[in-house]
Amino acid sequence: MRNDILPSGTPFFCDLYHLTMAQAWFKSGKHSEPKTSEAFFRKCPFGGSYLLSAGLGEFLQWADNWKISTGDIDYLASLSNRNGTPLFAKDFLEFLKGQRLELDIRAVPEGEIVFPDEPVLSVSGPCWQVDMVESAFLNIFNAQSLIATKASRMVTSASADGIKRPVMEFGLRRAQDLGCFLPTRAAFIGGCSGTSNVKAAQYYGIPPKGTMAHSFVMSYADELDAFKAYMRASAGNTVLLVDTYDTRQGIKNAIKAAKETGIELQGLRIDSGDLAYWAKEARYLLDKAGMPQVELLASNDLDEHLIENLIMVQHAPYNAFAAGTKLVTAYDTPALGGVYKTKQYNGIPKIKIAEGKTTIPGATNVIRIIKNGMFEGDVITRREDNLLENGKLKHSLTSWRLNSTTGERVSFAAGEEAYGLLKPVMTNGEVITTDISRSLGDIQTGAAQNLNRLDKAYKRLANPHLYGVGLEQNLYNLRQNLIKQHQER
């Protein structure tokens, strides 16, 4: 799929109503009217307080190749309404022929930390085209950001005591997309050290990782013989799975196989039972055998809570973890729920007013304040506001905190270190950023740096502190005035 949909730039990476609305705009002569829509999410996943942005590079790869082909026109011409009449009119189909994007797009780079209600993508251009990219972005961003965030939580938990332990992604067989490309890519951005997924590893340049399966052990009459055969064939990659039959005996057989073959045993993987108990038993038996260098790897339905418990509560002596099902399926939050809303039409700010879903009007940006090298707070501003100079606030900034029952007002002084989150990535349909070709290694490094700039209070699993996001004073006034106008109608 990754070799097909994204490079092809198919315009049909959309919902049907995007095309039927485009036809209605065309028939009304409104299709070229300028519009700005922005994507954001309303709630952080997994009971956490942050989201790790991922997927922009793949979205831009698709958008960079977006075009309407003759085959696309032929397909649309073949569609009919219930009464048998054509779904799309000939003049509309003629208009679509050869169309390419004419959009200006600003976006939050991959690996950046984002929070509820902040724009992560801002798209401006002809109204019909602005809507045509909605589903593609949300499909890519929602899923990849969700899994990248899950991975980051697992990686953080694996080092909860200050000792860095790698987390590998082993989820191919449990993934919900063909080939597990999307989850593997996202998990690597979130900090995973490698993947068992060979094709995704090849495609994205991610280190392939793996051990052995129970099926290999079961193909030999004796577990010891299986271990010896694997070690002889895999010198340099001798991590043995010891829980096929009896875990204690499996540990002893692994030790015996190493001694009888003379091949160094690098690690043991434990995939069932009481993971803490068997890790301690394995460590005891390995140390007793004079093999303190042999590492221990845990798998079996791991998530961030179990990993943290194994390390901080049960003090299980694991050196690494392999996560599968609960990582690649984002097990406890199956969907992010990011949305894409009209913010400005024909230069006029627009607002949606609904219980719990009132939007922020107009085209916007986000200013992030830095204090002592750490993220201090975010302010959503109007796009046209020129608030930064040489990486600092040009003047003092007042904002009203969102989702606050007390109407909390926060001020930041002139000269505070700050930067804007949304960067130009496309102008008049042409990609103008290196985000489309950034290596996953660079994105992963940037994500880790950003997570290090987020205080631990925001990253804890239980009752995390809520990061401050506010509306700049003028934008706050605009929103309040529009709400009042609608209430008075």
C-alpha positions, 0 to 999 in steps of 0.5 A: 500500500505504501508503494501505491497510494502515497506516491500515486497522489490519487485524488480519491484518498478522500470521502465521496462528499468531498467530490459532491460538495466540490460539484455543488460549489462549482455549479454555484460558481463558488469553487474558487472562493478562498478558504482556510481549514485547520486540523486539531484534536480535542483530547489527548490519548491514553489518559495522557497530556501530550501528543507526538506529531507524526505522519506529515512526511507521508501526507506531503508525499501524497499531496506533492503527487496529487493530480486528477488523471483521465482514469479518475475522470472515467471512474467518476463518469461511471457513477450513477444516482439512485434514479440512474442519472449520472452522479457527476455532471459533464461540465464538472468532470471537464473542469476537473481534468488535469487539475493539480493542487493550488494550496498553501499549507502550514503544518507542525513538523513530525516529532513535535509535541502538540496539545488539544485545540492547537492547529497542527495543519492549516490549509488555504486555497480554493475551497473545493481543494481545501476540503479534498485533502482533509481525509488524507491528512486525518487518516495519516496524522490521526493514526501515526500520531496515536501510535507514536505517542503510545511508543513514546510512553513505553520508551519513557516507562522503560527508562523510568528509573534513569536506566535507558532500556530499548523498546522494540516493535514486534507487532506485525501479526497483530496490526490492523493495516496491511503490512504494518507499515504505518504502525512500524513507522510511527513506533520508530518516531516514538522512540522504538529502537527497531522492528521485527517487520522486515519489509517495513524495516527495508522500506523505511530504513529502520533497524530489523530486530528479532529473536526466535519463535516457539515453532523453532523449538517445537521442530526439534525433539529436544529443546536443548538440541533446538537451542544448539542448532539456532546458536550454531546458525546465528552466532552474533544474534543468539537471543533464545526464547526460553518459555516453550515448555518449562521456563526454568528448564528453558533457562538452564537449557540455554545456559547449557547450550552456550557452554556445550557449543562454545558460542556466546549467549547474548540474551534470553526472551521471556514471553509468558507467565510471571514476567518479573518472577522469571526475570529474577530467576533467569538473572540468578541462574545466569549469574550463578553460571558465570554469565552476567553479560547475558541480557533479558528481554521481555515480551507478551502484551506489554504496555507502558503501565506494565513496563513501568510496574516491572521496573519501578515496583517489581524491580525485574532485571530486564534490559529490553522490551518488545511490544506488539499488540498494545503498541501497534493497535494503540490498544486503550485508545483506538482512535485519536479523533483529530478533526478538520474545520473551516476557520476562514472563508472569503477572508472572514473568520468563521466559528462553529458553536456547539456544546463542547465543540466551539472552534477557534475562528480565523487562520491561526498559529501557535507560539511556544514559550521556552523557559530554562530550556523547557516548554513553558506554555503555548499561545494560539495567535492569529496567523497575521500577528507578527510576534517573534523576532530572533527567536524571542517575543517582540513584546509582552503577550497576554493569553486566556487559558483554554479549558479553564473554568476560572478564565485564567489569564497568563502573561509572558514578558517581552524577550522570552524565548519562543518559536512558532509551531506551524511551518510553511510546507506547501505554496501554491501546490508546491512542497517547499520543505525538507519534511517530505524527505527527512529521515526517520532517524532525524525525526526520532532524534527530534522527537526525543529532544522535544520530549526531553524539553517537556517536564516529567509532570506532563509525562507521568502515567497517572494524573499527568499535569495539564500543559497550558494552552491559551488564546492570545488576547485579540484572538480571545476577543474575536472568539467571544464577540462571534459567540455573542453575535450568534447568541443574539441572533 
